[in-house]
Amino acid sequence: MNRRTVLRTAGVAATIGLSGCTDALQEHYEGTLQGLVPIEIHSEAENHYDVTLEAYKPETNRQTYDESYTITANQSVSPPHLEASEQHFRVTKFEGQSEEQTTEEATITQNTKSVTVTITDDDLTLELSSDDGESSGPTAEPGTDGPETDGPETSDPEPNESAGSDGGPNETDSATDTDE
């Protein structure tokens, strides 16, 4: 009976001691269980180019991904996948013998489904597709057309109202300026 009490106490102590470890193990493996984001590089260029792919964690600026390739004309490459977590992704295309380079950046999130890089002789395009079916690239920035079209509409009535009013403060100020 004494031996049973000792074994029961040891079992309870071991269970209590390991109960906190499951949370730590779950947090440790959470990043790798989130998923992967496939990357595809397609060359539509007639020349070969050196391409560098880099990713950084936004909070710590720690590099999480670094791959370099020489892409020949009309070649497609599938580099290793990215983790589906919040990170800044940068693609740089180096122009052969010259020191010119073209860089495109985007943010990878948990909803990012795939990354497609298209290389042409003139440009570099980075396109992300997400779980909700939307795809975005560096040329498509939402909200850029809205403020430009709304700006003239809201600013036109104000000058017309002040210029057309009789005895307004603008006319008094201009009359005072001309008398001096």
DOTITOR-302459 format. One record per residue: x, y, z of N, C-alpha, C in turn; residue in one letter. Coordinates in steps of 0.2 Angstrom, whole numbers, padded with zeros to 4 digits, always signed. Layout:
// DOTITOR-302459
XYZXYZXYZA
...
// end
This chain:
// DOTITOR-302459
+0004-0006+0000+0000+0000+0000+0004+0006+0000M
+0010+0006+0003+0014+0012+0003+0017+0013-0003N
+0019+0008-0007+0021+0008-0014+0016+0011-0019R
+0010+0010-0018+0005+0013-0022+0004+0020-0021R
+0005+0022-0015+0004+0030-0013+0010+0033-0016T
+0016+0030-0016+0022+0034-0019+0021+0034-0027V
+0019+0029-0030+0018+0029-0037+0013+0034-0039L
+0007+0034-0035+0002+0039-0037+0004+0046-0036R
+0008+0047-0031+0011+0054-0030+0016+0056-0035T
+0020+0051-0038+0025+0052-0043+0021+0054-0050A
+0016+0050-0051+0012+0051-0057+0008+0058-0057G
+0005+0060-0052+0002+0066-0051+0007+0072-0052V
+0013+0071-0049+0018+0076-0049+0021+0077-0056A
+0022+0071-0060+0024+0071-0067+0019+0075-0071A
+0013+0073-0070+0007+0076-0074+0007+0084-0073T
+0008+0086-0067+0007+0093-0066+0014+0097-0068I
+0019+0093-0068+0026+0096-0070+0026+0097-0078G
+0023+0092-0082+0023+0093-0089+0017+0097-0092L
+0012+0099-0088+0006+0102-0090+0008+0109-0093S
+0013+0112-0091+0015+0119-0094+0019+0118-0100G
+0022+0112-0101+0026+0111-0107+0022+0110-0113C
+0016+0108-0113+0012+0107-0119+0011+0114-0122T
+0010+0119-0118+0009+0126-0121+0015+0129-0124D
+0021+0127-0121+0027+0130-0124+0029+0126-0131A
+0027+0119-0131+0028+0116-0137+0024+0118-0142L
+0018+0119-0141+0013+0122-0146+0015+0128-0149Q
+0017+0133-0144+0020+0140-0147+0026+0139-0151E
+0030+0134-0149+0036+0133-0153+0035+0131-0160H
+0030+0126-0161+0029+0123-0167+0023+0127-0171Y
+0021+0132-0168+0015+0136-0172+0017+0139-0178E
+0023+0141-0179+0026+0144-0185+0026+0139-0191G
+0029+0133-0189+0029+0128-0195+0023+0125-0197T
+0018+0125-0192+0011+0122-0194+0007+0127-0198L
+0009+0133-0198+0004+0138-0202+0003+0137-0209Q
+0008+0134-0212+0008+0133-0219+0014+0136-0223G
+0014+0135-0230+0019+0137-0234+0017+0141-0240L
+0020+0145-0242+0019+0149-0248+0023+0147-0254V
+0021+0144-0259+0025+0143-0265+0027+0149-0269P
+0033+0149-0272+0036+0154-0276+0037+0151-0283I
+0035+0155-0288+0037+0154-0295+0040+0160-0298E
+0046+0158-0301+0049+0163-0305+0049+0162-0313I
+0046+0166-0317+0045+0165-0324+0049+0171-0328H
+0053+0168-0332+0057+0173-0336+0054+0174-0343S
+0052+0180-0345+0050+0181-0352+0055+0185-0355E
+0061+0186-0353+0066+0190-0355+0070+0186-0361A
+0074+0189-0365+0078+0186-0369+0086+0186-0367E
+0087+0189-0361+0094+0188-0358+0093+0185-0351N
+0099+0183-0349+0099+0180-0342+0100+0186-0337H
+0097+0184-0331+0097+0189-0325+0099+0186-0319Y
+0102+0189-0314+0103+0187-0307+0097+0189-0303D
+0094+0185-0299+0089+0187-0295+0090+0185-0288V
+0088+0189-0283+0089+0188-0276+0082+0188-0273T
+0080+0183-0269+0074+0183-0265+0076+0184-0258L
+0073+0189-0254+0074+0189-0247+0068+0191-0243E
+0067+0188-0237+0062+0190-0233+0064+0191-0226A
+0060+0196-0223+0062+0198-0216+0056+0199-0211Y
+0057+0197-0205+0052+0198-0200+0051+0205-0199K
+0045+0208-0199+0044+0215-0198+0046+0218-0191P
+0045+0214-0186+0046+0216-0179+0053+0217-0178E
+0057+0212-0180+0064+0211-0178+0069+0213-0183T
+0066+0213-0190+0070+0214-0196+0075+0208-0197N
+0074+0202-0194+0078+0197-0194+0077+0193-0201R
+0082+0191-0205+0081+0188-0211+0079+0181-0210Q
+0073+0180-0214+0070+0173-0213+0071+0169-0220T
+0073+0172-0225+0073+0169-0232+0078+0172-0236Y
+0083+0168-0239+0088+0171-0244+0090+0166-0249D
+0088+0168-0255+0089+0163-0261+0092+0167-0267E
+0096+0165-0270+0099+0168-0276+0099+0164-0282S
+0097+0166-0288+0097+0162-0294+0099+0166-0300Y
+0102+0162-0305+0103+0165-0312+0098+0162-0316T
+0093+0167-0319+0088+0165-0323+0089+0166-0330I
+0089+0161-0334+0091+0161-0341+0084+0163-0345T
+0085+0164-0351+0079+0166-0355+0074+0161-0356A
+0067+0163-0355+0062+0158-0355+0062+0152-0350N
+0065+0154-0344+0066+0148-0339+0061+0150-0334Q
+0058+0144-0331+0054+0145-0325+0057+0141-0319S
+0057+0144-0313+0060+0141-0307+0055+0141-0301V
+0056+0136-0297+0052+0135-0291+0056+0135-0285S
+0058+0140-0282+0062+0140-0276+0059+0137-0270P
+0063+0136-0265+0059+0134-0259+0054+0138-0256P
+0049+0135-0253+0043+0139-0251+0045+0144-0245H
+0041+0149-0244+0041+0154-0239+0036+0151-0233L
+0037+0153-0227+0032+0152-0222+0027+0157-0223E
+0021+0154-0221+0015+0159-0222+0014+0162-0215A
+0018+0167-0214+0018+0171-0208+0020+0179-0210S
+0018+0183-0206+0019+0190-0208+0027+0192-0209E
+0029+0194-0215+0036+0195-0216+0036+0200-0223Q
+0041+0204-0223+0042+0208-0229+0046+0204-0234H
+0044+0204-0240+0047+0200-0246+0050+0205-0251F
+0056+0204-0253+0060+0208-0258+0063+0204-0263R
+0062+0206-0269+0065+0203-0275+0069+0208-0279V
+0075+0206-0280+0080+0211-0284+0082+0207-0290T
+0082+0211-0296+0084+0209-0302+0091+0213-0304K
+0096+0209-0305+0102+0213-0307+0103+0213-0314F
+0105+0218-0317+0106+0219-0324+0112+0217-0327E
+0114+0211-0328+0120+0208-0331+0126+0211-0328G
+0130+0214-0333+0137+0217-0331+0136+0224-0328Q
+0131+0227-0329+0130+0234-0326+0128+0233-0319S
+0129+0239-0315+0127+0239-0308+0119+0241-0307E
+0116+0241-0312+0109+0243-0311+0105+0237-0308E
+0100+0239-0304+0095+0233-0301+0088+0236-0301Q
+0084+0231-0301+0077+0233-0300+0074+0229-0294T
+0071+0232-0290+0068+0229-0284+0061+0230-0283T
+0057+0225-0281+0050+0225-0279+0049+0222-0272E
+0045+0225-0268+0044+0222-0262+0036+0221-0261E
+0035+0217-0256+0028+0215-0254+0028+0212-0247A
+0022+0212-0244+0021+0209-0238+0018+0202-0238T
+0021+0197-0235+0018+0191-0235+0014+0190-0229I
+0008+0188-0229+0004+0187-0223+0001+0179-0223T
-0002+0178-0217-0005+0171-0217-0010+0169-0222Q
-0013+0174-0225-0018+0173-0231-0015+0173-0238N
-0008+0174-0238-0005+0173-0245-0005+0166-0247T
-0007+0165-0253-0008+0158-0256-0002+0157-0260K
+0001+0161-0264+0007+0160-0269+0010+0167-0271S
+0016+0166-0273+0020+0172-0275+0023+0170-0282V
+0021+0175-0287+0024+0174-0294+0028+0180-0296T
+0034+0179-0298+0039+0184-0300+0040+0183-0308V
+0038+0188-0311+0039+0188-0319+0045+0193-0320T
+0050+0190-0324+0055+0194-0326+0055+0196-0334I
+0055+0202-0336+0056+0204-0343+0062+0208-0344T
+0064+0209-0350+0070+0213-0351+0070+0220-0348D
+0064+0223-0348+0063+0230-0346+0060+0230-0338D
+0057+0225-0335+0054+0226-0329+0054+0219-0325D
+0052+0220-0319+0051+0215-0314+0045+0215-0311L
+0041+0210-0311+0034+0210-0308+0033+0205-0302T
+0031+0207-0297+0029+0203-0291+0022+0203-0290L
+0019+0197-0290+0012+0196-0289+0010+0191-0283E
+0006+0193-0279+0004+0189-0273-0003+0187-0274L
-0005+0181-0273-0012+0179-0273-0014+0177-0266S
-0020+0178-0264-0021+0177-0257-0027+0172-0256S
-0029+0170-0250-0034+0165-0249-0041+0167-0252D
-0042+0174-0251-0049+0177-0253-0049+0178-0261D
-0045+0175-0265-0045+0176-0272-0042+0182-0275G
-0040+0187-0271-0037+0193-0274-0030+0192-0275E
-0028+0195-0281-0021+0195-0282-0019+0203-0282S
-0013+0204-0280-0010+0211-0280-0003+0211-0282S
-0001+0216-0285+0006+0217-0287+0008+0224-0285G
+0014+0226-0287+0016+0233-0285+0013+0238-0289P
+0010+0237-0295+0007+0242-0299+0000+0243-0297T
-0003+0239-0294-0010+0240-0292-0010+0242-0284A
-0011+0248-0283-0012+0250-0276-0019+0253-0275E
-0022+0250-0271-0029+0252-0270-0030+0259-0267P
-0035+0263-0269-0036+0269-0266-0032+0275-0270G
-0028+0274-0275-0024+0279-0278-0029+0283-0282T
-0034+0280-0286-0038+0284-0290-0043+0288-0286D
-0045+0286-0280-0050+0289-0276-0049+0296-0274G
-0043+0298-0271-0042+0304-0269-0041+0309-0275P
-0038+0307-0280-0037+0311-0286-0043+0314-0289E
-0048+0309-0289-0055+0311-0292-0059+0315-0288T
-0058+0314-0281-0062+0318-0276-0060+0325-0275D
-0053+0326-0276-0050+0332-0274-0053+0338-0278G
-0053+0338-0285-0056+0344-0288-0063+0345-0287P
-0067+0340-0286-0074+0341-0284-0075+0345-0278E
-0072+0343-0273-0073+0347-0266-0069+0353-0266T
-0064+0355-0270-0061+0361-0270-0064+0366-0275S
-0067+0364-0280-0070+0369-0284-0076+0373-0281D
-0081+0371-0277-0086+0375-0275-0083+0380-0270P
-0078+0379-0266-0076+0384-0261-0073+0390-0265E
-0069+0390-0270-0067+0396-0273-0073+0400-0276P
-0077+0396-0279-0083+0400-0283-0087+0403-0278N
-0088+0401-0272-0092+0404-0267-0089+0410-0264E
-0083+0410-0263-0079+0416-0260-0079+0421-0266S
-0077+0419-0272-0076+0424-0277-0083+0427-0279A
-0088+0424-0279-0095+0426-0281-0099+0430-0276G
-0097+0430-0270-0100+0434-0264-0099+0441-0264S
-0103+0445-0263-0102+0452-0263-0101+0454-0255D
-0096+0458-0254-0095+0461-0248-0091+0456-0243G
-0089+0450-0246-0085+0445-0242-0079+0448-0240G
-0075+0444-0235-0069+0446-0233-0064+0446-0238P
-0064+0442-0243-0059+0443-0248-0059+0449-0252N
-0065+0452-0254-0066+0458-0257-0064+0464-0253E
-0065+0464-0247-0063+0469-0243-0056+0469-0242T
-0052+0464-0241-0045+0464-0241-0042+0466-0247D
-0045+0464-0253-0042+0466-0259-0043+0474-0261S
-0049+0476-0258-0050+0483-0259-0045+0488-0255A
-0044+0485-0249-0039+0488-0244-0032+0488-0247T
-0030+0483-0250-0024+0483-0253-0023+0487-0259D
-0028+0488-0263-0028+0493-0269-0028+0500-0267T
-0031+0502-0261-0031+0509-0259-0024+0511-0257D
-0020+0507-0254-0014+0508-0251-0009+0509-0257E
// end
